[in-house]
Amino acid sequence: MEIEMKYLVRDREQADEILNDPIVKSVEDEGSFETIDMYAVYYDTPDRKLTEAGIAVRVRREGEYYVATMKDKGNSIEGMHQRKEINVRLSDEALIKEPDVTIFSESDAYEQLIEIAGKDKLVPVLSMIFERREVRVDTGDAISMLSFDDGEIKAGNKAIPIMEMEIELYSGSVEALRDYGEEIAEKFDLVPEDRSKFARGYALLTETE
């Protein structure tokens, strides 16, 4: 289960300001800051059965590694997202280039994926490229990864920017995660984002068709 808070950030300068503010510096784990280049492609059946069922499947390059991910629609309220997430590290170049639902054959979601997609080939739907700057934070009641994503989503012949902050819960209290997110949001006047990156990209895709 993925549980995270998501907020829109005005620009990179505001992200820098938050990262260097005592609200982060006082609770960050020393030496945990990292910058990662991300490139993701989202896939669906040609008739988009997975999206209709509220499922997103992607293959993402995270620095030097490739990870396949399946997420369900879950729910999102005032910036808090809660959804099922399954991640599989990929080393097979064939599956990286042309993924299929068998990637998730060891998960409890596999039967659901087969029922929805059957043997249909998965095709690219949209892509996104962004830089992620992240740091682990420990408030005492929750350990989370605080990250800032800066890049763009591409769908069809259109693109929209990504500039957002996420705080993903690793362990501890969901209420503490919410409180910390709201504390940052109030101090820096951030707007909660209830849409996932995929939801934003898919909306863009439907505009181009």
Steps between C-alpha positions, in 0.01 A plus 500: 500500500633840397407788731623847412421868511528690173519877444563730207815712528530840333852456358844354567596796718209428734605133514853611596355725768303214654793258489721750682241610755520382864165327448697243296856543626400435862357155420701379200721190527855617443650373176168383356463774236512367144432623147357242256420532131166336420354396165168315497281352229141402583338209319150373432320266265414650158141555617616627843343233716740563787425872522127430488548265796688767694842336461824663389801298384837659436866420446727763649872551481611616844863600467673178394206266565171412333188438707157383383213630709129432520270735690125497547291814510472504879374825642630852549360766731657841564835386367517164680525206260446141611520220245629151443845494344710209376862549389721252314867565419570418134820368345357331189558743213215346298250577778643848546438576132170310464348433843201274559289413803705183571747735670261494796443122497635459855262759645147460632382741228598274212167323464322836492737627230450187288123526539507862379772495235495135396772433247476847345831664418588805708576816304646837610240757602700792637840580647662729750851612578602681815771556756418387853673651801420307813593485866385269779331675793414372848253706703505255790154367417559428131793419271440623145672587175461864406554555128475775239435408135590741222436406136220439253228259393467424129183368336443505128651822369445694823693542823429645843744577782558302816589706806378335817588387849423153632537362852475120494448315828754224570398420856305653785178693531285609206376787713858612562564492125193715438596744776852542362374552145248757616764679706723543193204590280379769739845655540568515126143543373500174300193368320404132558503289181243220487600386151778252439755571229336231290154656544636836385671338202196299402282811508752663268495196272122508461526869404729411208273232354 
